[in-house]
């Protein structure tokens, strides 16, 4: 309760209805704009299942395979991370996640448009759904990147990533990437 979304663009896409277990089983998958009905915490858990791969130097670490299909394990990790966030910054962890998503969601991106056989980068505004997906994906990637070759558990790394992003700290991967994307988009206007 008492959760506040300050970004008006994301208000329609962040679902905060109270749930006992954040697991819909994909019942909104074939519904148009069905992601709007999926709870924010469940969307974070789903993004944690497919974080992609991270190139740390010369090696590529594939992180998606070991988490895919293990939603119960990831629900426990996210729950532990929320407890750590609550202890660390003395704030409701879901509110901290909302602030982290708002601070990590890029407002503009670049795409390439072809005029007469020549490609030009063009700045475009991001849709709210894409902004939310990018922010949650970057939070998940940042947590996984922190946990690689680290003694800290994935829950500790996720808690650190959420707390840094909620405070708009550039050490968080989501905030750093948002700044890079918006700077590139501004240069291509």
MIMAR-112179 format. One record per atom (N, C-alpha, C, CB): x, y, z. Coordinates in steps of 0.2 Angstrom, whole numbers, padded with zeros to 4 digits, always signed. Atoms other than C-alpha are relative to their C-alpha. Glycine has a CB too. Layout:
! MIMAR-112179
XYZ/...
//
This chain:
! MIMAR-112179
+0004-0006+0000/+0000+0000+0000/+0004+0006+0000/-0005+0000+0006/-0004-0006+0000/+0005+0018-0002/+0006+0000-0005/+0003+0002+0007/-0005+0000+0006/+0015+0015-0018/-0002+0005-0005/+0000-0007-0003/+0001-0006+0004/+0017+0030-0029/+0005-0001-0006/+0002+0006+0004/-0003+0000+0006/+0022+0030-0047/+0000+0007-0003/-0003-0005-0006/-0001-0007+0002/+0029+0047-0052/+0000+0002-0007/+0006+0003+0004/-0001+0000+0007/+0032+0044-0070/-0007-0001-0003/+0005-0005-0003/+0007+0001+0003/+0015+0047-0079/+0000-0004-0006/-0003+0007-0002/+0000+0004+0005/+0020+0038-0094/+0000-0008+0001/+0006+0001-0005/+0000+0007-0002/+0023+0022-0085/-0006-0002+0005/+0007-0002+0004/+0005+0001-0004/+0008+0023-0074/-0005-0006-0002/-0004+0006+0002/+0005+0004+0003/-0003+0013-0086/+0003-0007-0001/-0003+0002-0006/-0003+0006+0001/+0010-0001-0088/+0003-0003+0006/+0005+0001-0005/-0002+0003-0006/+0015-0004-0070/-0006-0002+0004/+0004+0005+0004/+0006+0003-0003/+0002-0016-0062/+0003-0001+0007/-0002-0006-0003/-0002+0001-0007/+0003-0016-0043/-0006-0003+0004/+0002+0007+0003/+0006+0003-0004/-0013-0025-0038/+0003-0005+0005/-0005-0004-0005/-0002+0004-0005/-0010-0035-0022/+0000-0008-0002/-0003+0000+0007/+0000+0007+0002/-0005-0054-0025/+0003-0004+0005/+0004-0001-0007/-0003+0004-0005/-0001-0068-0014/+0007-0004-0003/-0005-0006+0002/-0005+0003+0004/+0010-0077-0027/+0001+0003-0007/+0000-0008-0001/-0001-0004+0006/+0017-0067-0042/+0001-0006-0006/+0005+0005+0000/-0001+0005+0005/+0014-0081-0055/-0007-0001-0004/+0002-0007+0003/+0007+0000+0004/+0000-0079-0069/+0000-0006-0004/-0001+0006-0003/+0000+0006+0004/+0006-0094-0079/-0001+0002-0007/-0005-0005+0002/+0000-0002+0007/+0006-0084-0095/-0007+0001-0003/+0003-0005-0005/+0007+0000+0002/-0013-0082-0095/-0001+0007-0004/-0005+0000+0006/+0001-0006+0003/-0011-0064-0102/+0004+0000-0007/+0002+0006+0004/-0005+0000+0005/+0001-0069-0116/-0003+0001-0007/+0004-0007+0000/+0003+0000+0006/-0011-0070-0130/-0005+0006-0001/-0004-0006-0002/+0004-0005+0000/-0021-0055-0125/+0003+0007-0002/-0003+0001+0008/-0003-0006+0002/-0018-0038-0133/+0002+0004+0006/-0004+0004-0005/-0003-0004-0006/-0007-0027-0121/-0001-0004+0006/-0004+0007+0000/+0001+0004-0006/-0008-0042-0109/+0005+0001+0005/+0000-0007-0002/-0005-0001-0005/+0008-0037-0101/-0002+0005+0005/+0007+0002-0003/+0003-0005-0005/-0001-0022-0093/-0003-0004+0006/-0005+0004-0003/+0003+0003-0006/-0010-0035-0082/+0005-0004+0004/-0006-0004-0003/-0005+0004-0004/+0006-0044-0076/+0003+0005+0005/+0005-0003-0005/-0003-0004-0006/+0012-0038-0059/+0007+0002-0001/-0001-0004+0006/-0006-0003+0001/+0028-0028-0059/+0005-0005+0003/+0001+0007+0003/-0005+0005-0003/+0037-0041-0047/+0001-0006-0005/-0002-0001+0007/+0000+0006+0005/+0032-0055-0059/+0004+0001-0006/-0007-0003-0001/-0004-0002+0006/+0039-0046-0074/+0007+0000+0002/-0002+0007-0002/-0008+0000-0001/+0056-0044-0065/+0002-0007+0001/+0001+0004+0007/-0002+0007-0001/+0056-0062-0060/+0001-0003-0007/-0005-0004+0004/+0000+0003+0007/+0052-0067-0079/+0007+0003-0003/-0006+0002-0004/-0007-0003+0003/+0067-0055-0084/+0006-0003+0003/+0000+0008+0001/-0006+0004-0003/+0078-0064-0072/+0001-0006-0003/-0001+0000+0008/-0001+0007+0003/+0075-0080-0081/+0004+0000-0006/-0007-0003-0001/-0004+0000+0006/+0082-0074-0097/+0004+0007-0001/-0005+0000-0006/-0004-0006+0000/+0096-0061-0094/+0004+0000-0006/+0004+0000+0006/-0004-0001+0006/+0105-0065-0110/+0007-0002+0002/+0000+0007-0003/-0007+0002-0002/+0124-0067-0110/+0004+0007+0001/+0003-0004-0005/-0004-0006-0002/+0137-0055-0103/+0007-0002-0003/+0000+0002+0007/-0007+0001+0003/+0154-0053-0112/+0005+0003+0005/+0001+0002-0007/-0005-0003-0005/+0167-0051-0098/+0007-0001-0002/-0001-0004+0007/-0007+0001+0003/+0183-0049-0107/-0001-0004-0006/+0005-0003+0005/+0000+0004+0006/+0187-0063-0119/-0005-0006+0000/+0007-0003-0001/+0005+0006-0001/+0174-0076-0112/-0007+0003+0000/+0001-0004+0006/+0008-0002+0000/+0155-0075-0115/-0003-0005+0005/-0003-0001-0007/+0004+0004-0005/+0145-0081-0100/-0007+0000-0001/+0002+0003+0007/+0007+0001+0001/+0129-0088-0104/-0004-0001+0006/-0002-0006-0006/+0003+0000-0006/+0117-0085-0090/-0007-0002-0001/+0000+0007+0003/+0007+0002+0001/+0100-0089-0098/-0002-0007+0002/-0002+0002-0007/+0002+0007+0000/+0101-0107-0098/-0001-0003+0007/+0005-0004-0003/+0000+0003-0007/+0104-0110-0079/-0006+0002+0004/+0006+0001+0003/+0005-0002-0004/+0089-0100-0074/-0007-0001-0004/+0001+0008+0000/+0006+0001+0004/+0076-0104-0088/-0004-0005+0003/+0001-0001-0007/+0004+0005-0003/+0061-0113-0080/+0000-0001+0007/+0001-0006-0004/-0001+0000-0008/+0066-0110-0062/-0003+0006+0003/+0008-0001+0002/+0004-0006-0003/+0053-0098-0057/+0000+0000+0007/-0007+0001-0003/+0001+0000-0007/+0051-0104-0040/+0007+0002+0004/-0002-0007+0003/-0007-0002-0003/+0070-0102-0036/+0001+0007-0001/+0005-0004-0004/-0001-0007+0001/+0070-0085-0044/-0005+0004+0005/-0001+0002-0007/+0005-0003-0005/+0054-0080-0033/+0003+0001+0007/-0007-0004+0000/-0003-0001-0006/+0064-0084-0018/+0006+0005+0000/+0003-0007+0002/-0005-0005+0001/+0079-0074-0024/-0002+0007+0000/+0004-0002-0007/+0002-0007+0000/+0069-0059-0027/-0003+0002+0006/-0006+0001-0006/+0003-0001-0007/+0060-0061-0010/+0006+0002+0004/-0004-0006+0002/-0006-0001-0004/+0077-0062-0002/+0003+0007-0001/+0005-0005-0001/-0003-0006+0002/+0083-0047-0012/-0004+0006+0003/+0000+0001-0008/+0004-0005-0002/+0068-0037-0007/+0001+0001+0008/-0008-0002-0001/-0001+0000-0007/+0071-0041+0012/+0007+0004+0001/+0001-0007+0003/-0006-0003+0000/+0089-0035+0009/+0000+0008-0002/+0006-0003-0004/+0002-0007+0001/+0083-0019+0001/-0003+0004+0005/-0004+0001-0007/+0004-0003-0006/+0071-0015+0015/+0005+0001+0006/-0005-0005+0002/-0005-0001-0006/+0086-0017+0028/+0005+0005-0002/+0003-0007+0001/-0005-0005+0002/+0098-0007+0017/-0002+0007+0000/+0003-0002-0006/+0002-0007+0002/+0088+0009+0012/-0006+0002+0004/-0001+0001-0007/+0005-0002-0004/+0074+0008+0025/-0006+0002-0004/+0002+0005+0005/+0006-0002+0004/+0060+0009+0012/-0003-0006-0003/+0003+0004-0006/+0004+0005+0002/+0046-0002+0005/+0004-0003-0007/-0007+0002-0002/-0004+0002+0006/+0056-0013-0008/-0004+0000-0006/+0002-0007+0001/+0004+0000+0006/+0042-0013-0021/+0000+0008-0002/-0007-0002+0001/-0001-0007+0002/+0043+0007-0020/+0007+0001-0003/-0002+0004+0006/-0007+0000+0002/+0062+0005-0022/+0000-0002-0007/+0005-0003+0004/+0000+0003+0006/+0059-0006-0037/-0003+0005-0005/-0004-0007-0001/+0003-0005+0005/+0047+0007-0045/+0004+0006-0001/-0007+0002+0004/-0004-0006+0001/+0059+0021-0042/+0006-0002-0005/+0003+0003+0006/-0005+0002+0004/+0073+0010-0050/-0002-0001-0007/+0002-0007+0003/+0003+0001+0007/+0062+0006-0065/+0000+0007-0003/-0006-0003+0000/+0001-0007+0002/+0058+0025-0067/+0007+0003-0002/-0004+0004+0005/-0007-0003+0001/+0077+0030-0066/+0003-0004-0005/+0004+0000+0007/-0003+0004+0005/+0082+0016-0078/-0003-0001-0006/+0001-0007+0003/+0004+0001+0006/+0069+0018-0091/+0002+0006-0005/-0007+0000+0001/-0002-0006+0005/+0076+0028-0107/-0006+0003-0003/+0005-0003-0005/+0005-0004+0003/+0065+0041-0114/+0000+0000-0008/-0001+0007+0003/-0001+0000+0007/+0073+0041-0131/+0005-0005-0002/+0002+0007-0002/-0004+0005+0002/+0082+0029-0142/+0002+0002-0007/-0003-0007+0000/-0001-0002+0007/+0090+0029-0159/-0002-0006-0005/+0008+0002-0001/+0001+0005+0005/+0085+0019-0175/+0003+0002-0006/-0008-0002+0000/-0003-0002+0006/+0092+0019-0192/-0006+0000-0005/+0006-0005-0002/+0004-0001+0006/+0082+0026-0207/+0004+0000-0006/-0005+0006+0002/-0004+0000+0006/+0087+0023-0225/-0003+0005-0005/+0000-0007-0003/+0002-0005+0005/+0086+0038-0237/+0004-0001-0006/+0000+0007+0003/-0004+0000+0006/+0092+0035-0255/+0006-0005+0001/+0002+0007-0002/-0006+0005-0001/+0103+0020-0250/+0004+0002+0006/+0003+0000-0006/-0005-0002-0006/+0111+0029-0235/-0004+0000+0006/+0003+0007-0001/+0003+0000-0007/+0107+0025-0217/+0002+0005+0004/+0002-0007+0003/-0001-0006-0004/+0105+0039-0205/-0003-0002+0007/-0003+0006-0002/+0003+0001-0007/+0103+0037-0186/-0005+0006+0002/+0005+0000+0005/+0006-0004-0002/+0086+0045-0180/-0002-0001+0007/-0006-0001-0006/+0002+0000-0007/+0081+0049-0163/-0008-0001+0000/+0001+0007+0004/+0007+0002-0001/+0064+0041-0158/-0002+0000+0007/-0002-0006-0004/+0002+0001-0007/+0054+0042-0142/-0002-0007+0001/-0006+0004+0001/+0002+0007-0002/+0052+0025-0133/-0007+0000+0003/+0005-0002+0005/+0007+0001-0003/+0035+0018-0129/+0000-0002+0007/-0004-0005-0005/-0001+0001-0007/+0031+0016-0111/+0001-0008+0001/-0007+0002+0003/-0001+0007-0001/+0030-0003-0113/+0007-0002-0001/-0005-0004-0005/-0007+0002+0002/+0047-0004-0121/+0005+0003+0006/+0002+0003-0007/-0004-0003-0005/+0054+0008-0108/+0000-0004+0007/-0003+0007+0002/+0000+0004-0006/+0048-0003-0094/+0004-0007-0001/-0008-0002+0002/-0003+0006+0002/+0054-0019-0103/+0008+0001+0001/-0002-0003-0006/-0007-0001+0000/+0071-0011-0105/+0003+0001+0007/+0002+0006-0004/-0003-0001-0007/+0073-0005-0087/+0000-0007+0004/-0005+0005+0003/+0000+0006-0004/+0068-0022-0080/+0006-0005-0002/-0007-0004+0000/-0006+0004+0003/+0080-0031-0092/+0007+0002+0002/-0001+0000-0007/-0006-0002-0002/+0094-0020-0087/+0001-0001+0007/+0001+0008-0002/-0001+0002-0007/+0091-0022-0069/+0002-0007+0001/-0007+0001+0004/-0002+0007-0001/+0092-0041-0071/+0007-0001-0003/-0005-0004-0005/-0006+0001+0002/+0107-0040-0082/+0006+0003+0005/+0001+0003-0007/-0005-0002-0004/+0116-0029-0070/+0001-0004+0006/-0003+0007+0003/+0000+0005-0006/+0112-0041-0055/+0004-0006-0002/-0007-0002+0002/-0003+0005+0002/+0118-0055-0065/+0008+0001-0002/-0003-0003-0007/-0007-0002+0002/+0134-0046-0071/+0004+0001+0007/+0000+0007-0004/-0003+0000-0006/+0138-0042-0053/+0001-0006+0004/-0004+0005+0005/-0001+0007-0003/+0136-0060-0047/+0005-0004-0003/-0007-0003+0000/-0005+0004+0003/+0148-0067-0060/+0007+0001+0003/+0000+0002-0007/-0006+0000-0003/+0164-0072-0052/+0001+0005+0006/+0006+0003-0005/+0000-0004-0006/+0159-0064-0036/-0003-0005+0006/-0005+0006-0001/+0002+0004-0006/+0156-0071-0018/-0007+0001+0002/+0005+0001+0006/+0007-0002-0002/+0140-0062-0016/-0005-0004-0004/-0001+0008-0002/+0005+0004+0003/+0124-0071-0020/-0004+0004-0005/-0005-0003+0005/+0004-0004+0005/+0112-0066-0034/-0005+0004+0003/-0003-0005-0005/+0004-0004-0004/+0100-0060-0021/+0003+0007+0002/-0003-0004+0006/-0004-0006-0002/+0113-0048-0014/+0002+0005-0005/+0006-0002+0004/-0002-0004+0006/+0118-0042-0031/-0006+0004-0003/+0003-0004-0005/+0006-0003+0002/+0100-0039-0036/-0002+0006+0005/-0006-0005-0001/+0001-0006-0005/+0097-0029-0020/+0004+0006-0001/+0000-0003+0007/-0005-0005+0001/+0112-0019-0023/-0002+0004-0006/+0007-0002+0000/+0001-0003+0007/+0107-0015-0041/-0007+0004+0001/-0001-0006-0005/+0006-0004-0001/+0089-0010-0036/+0001+0006+0005/-0005-0005+0004/-0001-0006-0004/+0095+0001-0022/+0004+0005-0003/+0003-0002+0007/-0004-0005+0004/+0108+0010-0033/-0005+0003-0005/+0006-0004-0003/+0005-0003+0005/+0095+0012-0047/-0005+0004+0003/-0003-0005-0004/+0005-0004-0003/+0082+0019-0035/+0003+0006+0002/-0003-0004+0006/-0003-0006-0002/+0094+0032-0029/+0003+0004-0006/+0005-0001+0005/-0002-0003+0006/+0098+0036-0047/+0008+0001+0000/-0003+0007-0001/-0008+0000+0000/+0117+0031-0045/+0002-0003-0006/+0002-0004+0006/-0003+0003+0007/+0127+0029-0061/+0003-0007+0001/+0004+0005-0003/-0003+0007-0001/+0135+0013-0053/-0005-0005-0002/+0002-0001+0007/+0005+0005+0003/+0119+0004-0058/+0000+0000-0007/-0007+0002+0003/+0000+0001+0007/+0119-0004-0075/-0006+0004-0004/+0000-0007-0002/+0006-0003+0003/+0101+0002-0079/+0001+0008-0001/-0006-0001+0004/-0001-0008+0000/+0105+0021-0075/+0006+0001-0005/+0001+0002+0007/-0006-0001+0004/+0122+0020-0084/-0002-0001-0007/+0005-0005+0001/+0002+0002+0007/+0114+0012-0100/-0005+0006-0002/-0003-0007-0001/+0005-0005+0001/+0099+0025-0099/+0004+0006-0002/-0005+0001+0005/-0004-0006+0001/+0112+0039-0099/+0003+0000-0007/+0005+0002+0005/-0003+0001+0007/+0121+0032-0114/-0005+0000-0005/+0004-0007+0000/+0005+0000+0005/+0106+0029-0124/-0003+0007-0001/-0006-0005+0002/+0002-0007+0001/+0099+0046-0121/+0005+0005-0003/-0003+0003+0007/-0005-0004+0003/+0115+0054-0125/+0001-0001-0008/+0007-0001+0004/+0000+0001+0007/+0116+0045-0142/-0006+0002-0003/+0001-0008+0000/+0006-0002+0004/+0098+0049-0146/+0001+0008+0000/-0006-0002+0004/-0001-0008+0001/+0102+0068-0142/+0005+0002-0005/+0002+0003+0007/-0005-0002+0005/+0117+0068-0153/-0003-0001-0007/+0006-0004+0001/+0003+0001+0007/+0106+0061-0168/-0006+0004-0001/-0001-0007+0000/+0006-0004+0002/+0092+0074-0167/+0001+0004-0006/-0002+0004+0006/
//
